[in-house]
Every structure is written in structure tokens, then in C-alpha cells.
Amino acid sequence: MKYAGRITINPSICHGKPCIRGMRWPVEVVLDLLLSEMSIAEILEDHPELEKEDIWASLEYAKLLVSGKSVNIAA
């Protein structure tokens, strides 16, 4: 995974959902923002704690999941 380390899973954070860098930012929320047609620039402007690489990591993670490949994420 090109953006390894940006997606983390911790049972104590967001019920163990994949999140951005251990923050309370689930990957699914980042994807929802993109699906709402917000641009990356708009997301970053509204949420300065996120970085562009976090958004790319979310997309890469989703792509790997739908491809059927196994994804190993460190806590």
C-alpha cells in the first residue's frame, strides 16, 4: 500500500473502524465527503487536521477492499 501507515485500526477508536492516522476520522467519512462532491481542496479547507495524502490513502484502501486483495493494517 503506497499510503501505508495513514490508515489505522484500533478497537478503542470509532469501534475499530479503519481511521485516518489514529484520529477519529473513519475512512468511510472521508469517502462520504468525496461522494457529496466536495473537492479535495474543500475538504482540506474545512478540516485542516486532514492531509491530502489521507484522502488518497482512503481511496487506495477502498480500492484494495473492492479488489478482493487482503489488507493488513497495523493498530
For each residue, the residues with C-beta under 8 A, 3 or more apart:
1: 4 7 57 60 61 64 71
2: 56 60
3: 6 7 53 56 57 60 61
4: 1 7
5: 8 21 74
6: 3 20 21 53 54 57
7: 1 3 4 18 19 20 27 57 58 61 73
8: 5 13 18 19 20 21 22 73 74 75
9: 16 17 18 19 73 74 75
10: 13 16 19 22 75
11: 15 16 75
12:
13: 8 10 16 17 19 22 23 24
14: 17 19 24 26
15: 11
16: 9 10 11 13
17: 9 13 14 26 27 28
18: 7 8 9 26 27 28 61 73
19: 7 8 9 10 13 14 22 23 24 25 26 27
20: 6 7 8 23 25 26 27 30 50 54 57 58
21: 5 6 8 25 54
22: 8 10 13 19
23: 13 19 20 49
24: 13 14 19
25: 19 20 21 29 30 47 49 50 54
26: 14 17 18 19 20 29 30
27: 7 17 18 19 20 30 31 58 61 62
28: 17 18 31 32
29: 25 26 32 33
30: 20 25 26 27 33 34 43 50 54 55 58
31: 27 28 34 35 58 59 62
32: 28 29 35 36
33: 29 30 36 38 43
34: 30 31 37 38 40 43 55 58 59
35: 31 32
36: 32 33
37: 34
38: 33 34 42 43 46
39: 42 43
40: 34 43 44 52 55
41: 44 45
42: 38 39 45 46
43: 30 33 34 38 39 40 46 47 50 55
44: 40 41 47 48 50 51 52 55
45: 41 42 48
46: 38 42 43
47: 25 43 44 50
48: 44 45
49: 23 25
50: 20 25 30 43 44 47 54 55
51: 44 54 55
52: 40 44 55 56
53: 3 6 56 57
54: 6 20 21 25 30 50 51 57 58
55: 30 34 40 43 44 50 51 52 58 59
56: 2 3 52 53 59 60
57: 1 3 6 7 20 53 54 60 61
58: 7 20 27 30 31 34 54 55 61 62
59: 31 34 55 56 62 63
60: 1 2 3 56 57 63 64
61: 1 3 7 18 27 57 58 64 65 71
62: 27 31 58 59 65 66
63: 59 60 66 67
64: 1 60 61 67 69 71
65: 61 62 69 71
66: 62 63
67: 63 64
68:
69: 64 65
70:
71: 1 61 64 65
72:
73: 7 8 9 18
74: 5 8 9
75: 8 9 10 11
